[in-house]
Amino acid sequence: MTDLLETTRASGPTRLRRAVTAVLEAPSSGWTTPLLLWLASRVVSTVLLGTVHLLATTNGWHFASYRRDPSFATFSGSWDASFYRTIAEHGYPHVLPTDGSGHVVPNPWAFLPLFPGVVRAVMSATGASFWVAGVLVASACGAGACVVLFRLVLAVADARRARWATALFAFGATGYLLQVAYAESMFLLLLFGALLALVRRRYWLVAGLGVVAAFTRPGVLALAVALAVHLVVRWIAARRAAGAPAGVQQTFPWRERVAVVVAGLVVAAAGLAWPVVASAVTGRPGAYLDTELSWWVGFVGRVDFTPLTPWFLMAGRWLGPAGLVLVVVVLAATAWFLGRREVRALGPEVLGFVVAYVAYLVAVFLPQQSLPRLLMPAAPLLGSDVFLATRRRAVGWLVTGVCLQAVAVVLLWFLGFP
């Protein structure tokens, strides 16, 4: 009776904390556990977003959304969502917009078509605005991403780590992005699904999900690298097992080898397809690259693209020689982290993907405020003992994530753009 009274009298945050703890310590269900964690995390993210929106509208502060309808739905469709709205309602321009000097300016070709296409279908079916449909699609995909991440970590670790990894992902600093009108949650759902299919050796499913993901967000080339790592690991394991007793031999049939290779090539081709599409439609070679570089102007001016240089370019421009040293230190620390035994314990598929994805970011991405969002595909690492070795450590990371999410909503979603 005392426990019941204490629960009834507890404040809202306390009740939520107890509910989350109960889910994390209860026996796991492949659907119920991650969905409950997703639901609880949506309470937190909605309260944070809603509080900032209420303060903004009450005090007449401006925010990046549809000015004629400053509702919570339009606030959840700020910043890059405006480009998704343009694509959903008008498609892509056949002529790249340019400034007075003929330089390409930011335009919808930087954004891939699957998310706005699905949102458009929901708009047509329900009559909802882009703002409402975008939030609904993103939220549904966010729930799916939590479920699939849970199952992925469960497949490479255990139920406890799967529960905590899902909680750290959903409640983390970028957790609010799982319900705003961005393509992140859809991409993560497809990507985690492809990695789970790879762990389960369902190679044709990897290919299918990888192709779809390639038209949702950039970065799917890392999945092709993960397939290559998987191929090498299985090939070596099969050769080593060739001389083992018959009962313990590991087979790697040629049909599976062919399936891995074909899946990798298909995913790689899909990952390289969008620049070709952009050039074909606009009639301008390099249309996609020129569009992407137009976002760099405010940070480093107009520059030519050279792989593996963006991080050094950005750091050198803003911090001078000290910035170059800082990049080297950050890259060395990242390599050390990814080489830790706790991270390697997640298996070659997860590690291979994350290493390749980080390498992709270093090779082509100009580091700025979008970096936390772009690191979300590395979420399977949250299942490692680096974050979860003890309950105290796991709780500490969970609390830290919620606190950082509050900061991110203000600094990135309201004052700046993620």
C-alpha positions as CSV (number, residue, x, y, z in Angstrom):
1,M,0.0,0.0,0.0
2,T,2.9,2.4,0.9
3,D,4.5,1.8,-2.5
4,L,1.2,2.5,-4.3
5,L,0.7,5.7,-2.4
6,E,4.2,6.8,-3.1
7,T,3.7,6.1,-6.9
8,T,0.4,8.1,-6.8
9,R,1.9,11.1,-5.1
10,A,5.0,11.2,-7.2
11,S,5.6,14.0,-9.6
12,G,5.3,13.6,-13.3
13,P,9.1,13.3,-14.0
14,T,9.4,10.8,-11.1
15,R,6.5,8.6,-12.4
16,L,8.1,8.7,-15.8
17,R,11.5,7.7,-14.4
18,R,10.0,4.8,-12.5
19,A,8.0,3.7,-15.5
20,V,11.2,3.7,-17.7
21,T,13.1,1.9,-15.0
22,A,10.4,-0.7,-14.7
23,V,10.5,-1.4,-18.5
24,L,14.3,-1.6,-18.5
25,E,14.3,-4.1,-15.6
26,A,11.3,-6.2,-16.8
27,P,11.6,-9.3,-19.0
28,S,12.0,-8.3,-22.6
29,S,9.5,-8.5,-25.4
30,G,10.6,-8.0,-29.0
31,W,7.8,-5.5,-29.6
32,T,6.4,-4.4,-26.3
33,T,9.7,-3.3,-24.6
34,P,11.0,-1.0,-27.4
35,L,7.6,0.4,-28.1
36,L,7.1,1.3,-24.4
37,L,10.5,2.9,-24.4
38,W,9.7,4.8,-27.6
39,L,6.4,6.0,-26.1
40,A,8.0,7.2,-22.9
41,S,10.7,9.0,-24.8
42,R,8.1,10.7,-26.9
43,V,6.6,12.1,-23.8
44,V,10.0,13.6,-22.9
45,S,10.7,14.9,-26.4
46,T,7.2,16.3,-26.9
47,V,7.4,18.2,-23.5
48,L,10.7,19.7,-24.4
49,L,9.6,20.7,-27.9
50,G,6.3,21.9,-26.6
51,T,7.8,24.0,-23.9
52,V,10.1,25.8,-26.3
53,H,7.2,26.3,-28.8
54,L,5.0,27.7,-26.1
55,L,7.7,30.1,-24.9
56,A,8.3,31.2,-28.5
57,T,4.7,31.8,-29.3
58,T,3.9,33.5,-26.0
59,N,6.8,35.9,-26.2
60,G,6.5,36.5,-30.0
61,W,9.9,34.9,-30.7
62,H,10.4,33.9,-34.3
63,F,11.2,30.3,-35.2
64,A,11.9,28.6,-38.5
65,S,8.5,27.3,-39.6
66,Y,5.5,28.3,-41.6
67,R,4.9,31.9,-40.4
68,R,1.1,32.0,-41.3
69,D,0.4,28.9,-39.1
70,P,2.9,28.9,-36.2
71,S,1.4,25.7,-34.7
72,F,3.3,22.9,-32.9
73,A,3.1,20.8,-36.1
74,T,4.8,23.5,-38.2
75,F,7.3,24.0,-35.4
76,S,8.1,20.3,-35.7
77,G,8.6,20.9,-39.4
78,S,11.3,23.6,-39.1
79,W,14.5,24.0,-41.0
80,D,15.3,21.3,-43.6
81,A,11.8,20.1,-43.4
82,S,10.9,23.1,-45.6
83,F,12.8,21.4,-48.5
84,Y,11.0,18.2,-47.9
85,R,7.7,20.1,-48.1
86,T,8.8,21.7,-51.4
87,I,9.6,18.2,-52.8
88,A,6.3,16.7,-51.5
89,E,4.2,19.5,-53.0
90,H,6.1,20.5,-56.1
91,G,8.8,17.9,-56.8
92,Y,12.4,18.7,-57.8
93,P,13.4,21.7,-60.0
94,H,14.5,20.9,-63.5
95,V,16.9,23.9,-63.5
96,L,19.2,24.4,-60.5
97,P,18.7,27.8,-58.9
98,T,21.7,30.1,-59.0
99,D,22.8,33.5,-57.6
100,G,23.8,36.5,-59.7
101,S,27.3,35.1,-60.2
102,G,25.9,31.8,-61.5
103,H,26.8,29.8,-58.4
104,V,24.3,27.1,-57.3
105,V,22.4,28.0,-54.2
106,P,20.8,25.6,-51.6
107,N,17.9,23.7,-53.2
108,P,15.9,20.5,-52.9
109,W,18.3,18.3,-54.8
110,A,20.3,17.9,-51.6
111,F,17.5,15.8,-50.2
112,L,16.5,12.4,-51.3
113,P,12.9,11.5,-52.4
114,L,11.6,8.6,-50.3
115,F,10.6,10.5,-47.1
116,P,8.7,13.4,-49.0
117,G,7.2,10.8,-51.3
118,V,5.7,8.8,-48.4
119,V,4.6,12.1,-46.8
120,R,2.9,13.1,-50.0
121,A,1.0,9.8,-50.1
122,V,-0.2,10.3,-46.6
123,M,-1.3,13.9,-47.5
124,S,-3.3,12.6,-50.4
125,A,-4.9,9.7,-48.4
126,T,-5.8,11.8,-45.4
127,G,-6.0,15.4,-46.6
128,A,-3.5,16.4,-43.9
129,S,-1.0,19.2,-44.4
130,F,2.6,18.5,-44.9
131,W,3.4,19.5,-41.4
132,V,1.0,17.0,-39.8
133,A,1.7,14.2,-42.3
134,G,5.5,14.7,-41.9
135,V,5.3,14.4,-38.1
136,L,3.1,11.3,-38.3
137,V,5.4,9.5,-40.8
138,A,8.5,10.5,-38.9
139,S,7.0,9.4,-35.6
140,A,5.8,6.0,-36.9
141,C,9.3,5.4,-38.4
142,G,10.9,6.4,-35.1
143,A,8.8,3.7,-33.3
144,G,9.9,1.2,-35.9
145,A,13.6,2.2,-35.6
146,C,13.4,1.6,-31.8
147,V,11.9,-1.9,-32.4
148,V,14.5,-2.8,-35.0
149,L,17.4,-1.4,-33.0
150,F,16.3,-3.4,-30.0
151,R,16.2,-6.6,-32.1
152,L,19.6,-5.8,-33.7
153,V,21.3,-5.4,-30.4
154,L,19.5,-8.5,-29.1
155,A,20.9,-10.5,-32.0
156,V,24.5,-9.4,-31.3
157,A,24.4,-9.1,-27.5
158,D,21.6,-9.8,-25.0
159,A,18.2,-8.6,-23.8
160,R,19.6,-6.3,-21.1
161,R,21.9,-4.5,-23.5
162,A,19.1,-4.3,-26.1
163,R,16.8,-2.6,-23.6
164,W,19.4,-0.1,-22.5
165,A,20.7,0.6,-26.0
166,T,17.1,1.4,-27.2
167,A,16.6,3.7,-24.2
168,L,19.8,5.6,-24.7
169,F,18.9,6.0,-28.4
170,A,15.4,7.2,-27.8
171,F,16.1,9.4,-24.9
172,G,19.4,10.7,-26.1
173,A,20.5,14.2,-27.2
174,T,19.1,13.7,-30.7
175,G,16.0,11.8,-29.6
176,Y,13.6,14.6,-30.6
177,L,14.6,14.0,-34.3
178,L,12.6,10.8,-34.2
179,Q,9.3,12.8,-34.4
180,V,10.1,15.9,-36.4
181,A,9.6,16.1,-40.2
182,Y,13.1,15.0,-41.1
183,A,14.1,11.8,-42.9
184,E,16.3,10.5,-40.1
185,S,13.8,8.1,-38.5
186,M,12.9,6.5,-41.8
187,F,16.5,6.1,-42.7
188,L,17.4,4.6,-39.4
189,L,14.5,2.2,-39.6
190,L,15.7,0.9,-43.0
191,L,19.3,0.9,-42.0
192,F,18.9,-1.0,-38.7
193,G,16.7,-3.4,-40.6
194,A,19.4,-4.0,-43.2
195,L,22.0,-4.6,-40.5
196,L,19.7,-7.0,-38.7
197,A,19.1,-8.9,-41.9
198,L,22.9,-9.0,-42.4
199,V,23.5,-10.4,-39.0
200,R,20.8,-13.0,-39.7
201,R,22.3,-13.7,-43.2
202,R,19.3,-12.7,-45.2
203,Y,21.3,-11.1,-47.9
204,W,18.6,-10.4,-50.4
205,L,16.7,-8.5,-47.7
206,V,19.8,-6.5,-47.0
207,A,19.9,-5.6,-50.7
208,G,16.3,-4.5,-50.8
209,L,16.4,-2.4,-47.6
210,G,19.7,-0.9,-48.6
211,V,18.4,0.2,-52.0
212,V,15.4,1.9,-50.4
213,A,17.6,3.5,-47.7
214,A,19.8,4.9,-50.5
215,F,17.0,7.1,-51.6
216,T,16.2,8.3,-48.1
217,R,19.5,9.7,-46.7
218,P,23.1,9.6,-47.8
219,G,25.5,7.1,-46.2
220,V,24.3,3.7,-47.3
221,L,27.7,3.0,-48.9
222,A,28.8,2.1,-45.5
223,L,26.4,-0.8,-45.6
224,A,28.1,-2.1,-48.7
225,V,31.4,-2.0,-46.8
226,A,29.7,-4.0,-44.0
227,L,28.7,-6.6,-46.5
228,A,32.3,-6.8,-47.7
229,V,33.6,-7.3,-44.1
230,H,30.9,-9.9,-43.5
231,L,32.1,-11.8,-46.7
232,V,35.7,-11.8,-45.6
233,V,34.9,-12.9,-42.1
234,R,32.7,-15.8,-43.2
235,W,35.2,-16.8,-45.9
236,I,38.1,-17.0,-43.4
237,A,35.9,-18.8,-40.8
238,A,34.9,-21.4,-43.4
239,R,38.5,-22.0,-44.5
240,R,39.7,-22.4,-40.9
241,A,36.9,-24.8,-40.2
242,A,37.7,-26.9,-43.3
243,G,40.0,-29.2,-41.3
244,A,37.7,-29.4,-38.2
245,P,35.6,-32.4,-37.3
246,A,32.5,-32.8,-39.4
247,G,30.2,-31.9,-36.6
248,V,31.7,-28.5,-36.1
249,Q,32.4,-27.4,-39.6
250,Q,31.1,-24.0,-40.7
251,T,29.9,-24.0,-44.2
252,F,29.7,-21.0,-46.5
253,P,27.9,-22.2,-49.6
254,W,28.7,-20.6,-52.9
255,R,25.1,-19.4,-53.4
256,E,25.5,-17.4,-50.2
257,R,28.9,-16.0,-51.3
258,V,27.3,-14.9,-54.5
259,A,24.3,-13.4,-52.6
260,V,26.7,-11.3,-50.4
261,V,28.7,-10.1,-53.4
262,V,25.6,-9.2,-55.4
263,A,23.9,-7.5,-52.5
264,G,27.1,-5.4,-51.9
265,L,27.3,-4.3,-55.5
266,V,23.6,-3.5,-55.6
267,V,23.7,-1.4,-52.4
268,A,26.9,0.4,-53.6
269,A,25.3,1.2,-57.0
270,A,22.2,2.5,-55.2
271,G,24.3,4.6,-52.9
272,L,26.0,6.3,-55.9
273,A,22.8,6.7,-58.0
274,W,21.4,10.0,-56.7
275,P,24.1,12.3,-58.1
276,V,23.5,10.6,-61.5
277,V,19.8,11.2,-61.3
278,A,20.3,14.8,-60.3
279,S,22.7,15.4,-63.3
280,A,20.3,13.6,-65.7
281,V,17.2,15.6,-64.7
282,T,18.9,19.0,-64.5
283,G,21.2,18.6,-67.4
284,R,24.1,19.9,-65.3
285,P,27.1,17.6,-64.6
286,G,27.9,17.7,-60.9
287,A,24.5,19.0,-60.0
288,Y,24.3,17.2,-56.6
289,L,27.9,18.0,-55.6
290,D,27.4,21.7,-56.5
291,T,24.2,21.7,-54.4
292,E,25.9,20.2,-51.4
293,L,28.8,22.6,-51.7
294,S,26.4,25.5,-51.6
295,W,25.7,24.8,-47.9
296,W,29.5,25.1,-47.2
297,V,29.7,28.7,-48.3
298,G,28.7,30.2,-45.0
299,F,31.4,28.1,-43.2
300,V,34.4,28.0,-45.5
301,G,33.5,30.0,-48.5
302,R,33.4,28.7,-52.0
303,V,35.8,25.7,-52.4
304,D,36.4,22.7,-54.6
305,F,35.6,19.3,-53.1
306,T,38.5,17.1,-52.2
307,P,37.8,13.8,-50.3
308,L,39.2,13.4,-46.8
309,T,39.9,17.2,-46.5
310,P,36.6,18.7,-45.2
311,W,37.4,18.3,-41.5
312,F,40.8,19.8,-41.9
313,L,39.4,22.6,-44.1
314,M,36.8,23.5,-41.5
315,A,39.1,23.3,-38.5
316,G,41.9,25.2,-40.2
317,R,39.6,28.0,-41.4
318,W,38.2,28.6,-37.9
319,L,41.0,27.5,-35.5
320,G,44.2,27.7,-37.6
321,P,47.0,25.2,-37.0
322,A,45.5,24.3,-33.6
323,G,42.4,23.1,-35.5
324,L,44.4,20.7,-37.6
325,V,46.0,19.2,-34.5
326,L,42.5,18.9,-32.9
327,V,41.2,17.0,-35.9
328,V,44.1,14.5,-35.7
329,V,43.4,14.1,-32.0
330,V,39.7,13.5,-32.6
331,L,40.4,11.0,-35.3
332,A,42.9,9.1,-33.2
333,A,40.5,9.0,-30.2
334,T,37.7,7.7,-32.5
335,A,40.0,5.0,-33.8
336,W,41.0,4.0,-30.3
337,F,37.3,3.9,-29.2
338,L,36.2,1.8,-32.2
339,G,39.1,-0.6,-31.5
340,R,38.1,-1.3,-27.9
341,R,37.2,-4.8,-26.9
342,E,33.7,-3.8,-25.7
343,V,32.9,-2.3,-29.1
344,R,34.4,-5.3,-31.1
345,A,32.2,-7.6,-29.0
346,L,29.2,-6.4,-31.0
347,G,30.4,-8.4,-34.0
348,P,32.0,-7.7,-37.4
349,E,28.8,-6.5,-39.1
350,V,28.0,-3.7,-36.6
351,L,31.7,-2.7,-36.2
352,G,32.3,-2.9,-40.0
353,F,29.3,-0.6,-40.7
354,V,30.2,1.9,-38.0
355,V,33.8,2.2,-39.0
356,A,32.8,2.6,-42.7
357,Y,30.2,5.1,-41.8
358,V,32.6,7.2,-39.7
359,A,35.1,7.1,-42.5
360,Y,32.4,8.3,-44.9
361,L,31.6,11.3,-42.7
362,V,35.3,12.1,-42.4
363,A,35.8,11.8,-46.2
364,V,32.8,13.9,-47.4
365,F,31.1,15.8,-44.6
366,L,31.9,19.3,-43.4
367,P,31.7,19.1,-39.6
368,Q,29.3,21.6,-38.1
369,Q,26.1,21.5,-36.0
370,S,24.5,18.7,-38.1
371,L,27.2,16.3,-36.9
372,P,25.2,14.9,-33.9
373,R,22.3,14.1,-36.2
374,L,24.5,12.4,-38.7
375,L,26.0,10.2,-36.0
376,M,22.7,8.6,-35.2
377,P,23.3,5.6,-37.5
378,A,26.1,4.6,-35.1
379,A,23.4,3.9,-32.4
380,P,24.1,0.1,-32.3
381,L,27.3,1.0,-30.4
382,L,25.1,2.0,-27.5
383,G,24.7,-1.8,-26.8
384,S,28.3,-2.1,-25.8
385,D,29.7,-2.2,-22.3
386,V,31.4,1.1,-22.9
387,F,28.0,2.5,-22.0
388,L,26.3,-0.4,-20.2
389,A,29.0,-2.2,-18.1
390,T,27.2,-1.4,-14.9
391,R,23.7,-0.2,-14.0
392,R,25.1,3.1,-12.6
393,R,26.9,3.8,-15.9
394,A,23.8,3.0,-17.9
395,V,21.6,5.3,-15.8
396,G,24.3,8.0,-15.9
397,W,24.3,7.9,-19.7
398,L,20.5,7.9,-19.8
399,V,20.3,11.0,-17.6
400,T,23.0,12.7,-19.5
401,G,21.1,12.1,-22.8
402,V,17.9,13.6,-21.5
403,C,19.8,16.7,-20.3
404,L,21.6,17.1,-23.6
405,Q,18.4,16.7,-25.5
406,A,16.9,19.7,-23.6
407,V,20.0,21.7,-24.7
408,A,19.8,20.4,-28.3
409,V,16.2,21.4,-28.6
410,V,17.0,25.0,-27.7
411,L,20.4,25.4,-29.4
412,L,19.8,23.3,-32.5
413,W,16.1,23.1,-33.2
414,F,15.1,26.6,-32.0
415,L,18.2,28.9,-32.3
416,G,20.0,26.9,-35.0
417,F,19.4,24.0,-37.3
418,P,20.5,20.4,-36.8
